[in-house]
């Protein structure tokens, strides 16, 4: 993946049309007449004015409105789930894809997919006091997720925004900086949301010292830590990644990140096959479980109790791989927390991840029949 940073792009679409398009929970993109790609860098996203809606609420008012509305999660779930409490912390942002705007950010994606699986997740992030921030709250609420733990930045930092370009279904990213999720505050409420929970997080949201402190506080309060390293150049801090990977309950790497981690640990990675390197990394970090994803070729997992296992993946024609890894992680986590055997959890995670790669956007609805119909390689 290629990452670039820029100032927020000029948005040639109507923020009002964007918000009205979210009135149905399943509609994650604006209507065709308003759906256009983001143009070159220009005015700040935070300066968007809603056309035809002069009295838009503040983000704080939108958040209070979300809290007062009944949640609809039960109607969105594919199947019921129960078990330990999960909190996800990090970036909540907008992905501007060729097909339109999609709610994104790895932690928010994981939460949406957990909800599709029937498992509640507390979303912890920070949005700007702007139209895009209000829309994040509306979209998450529409997906049945509570937004109580999402902070609102009143200092003028805009909601996170990423322009995503696709080549052969593979994404490259142009990340707006700064973004509100860079400024998460380690408040007592944030720590309380993570106390005794399974806390899921990555490395990107720790590029700023403020959010790094918040995520560290959340990790310290966790009963179990799930670290999806999710490396994004140029925001790579080897020392930080090793620190958070060490001793975690579940570590997720892709097949390009595994040798990077090996190098940071001082391991010999040249000429070493992936299985051997995974074992050496696993032993050096002393984590409970390590999972290595392989794109369209499935994934492998190593656990202290069950040892090494692999799945070859499923036969699909990828349309958009954004969010596929997040759906994989959500499914793997959900199944493991349900007490399923790791090899069963791995198969289901590969299946859901493959399905999401056939859909537009990072958080499509789970189509039970479409998922069931996938054929193993």
PyMOL commands that set and color helices and strands:
alter all, ss='L'
color gray80, all
select helices_A, chain A and resi 15-23+32-34+45-47+59-68+73-76+106-116+131-142+180-183+188-194+204-206+209-221+238-245+257-264+274-285+295-297+324-337+342-357+368-372
alter helices_A, ss='H'
color red, helices_A
select strands_A, chain A and resi 3-6+86-89+93-97+100-104+121-128+150-153+160-167+170-176+198-201+224-228+250-254+289-293+299-303+307-311
alter strands_A, ss='S'
color yellow, strands_A
deselect
rebuild
show_as cartoon
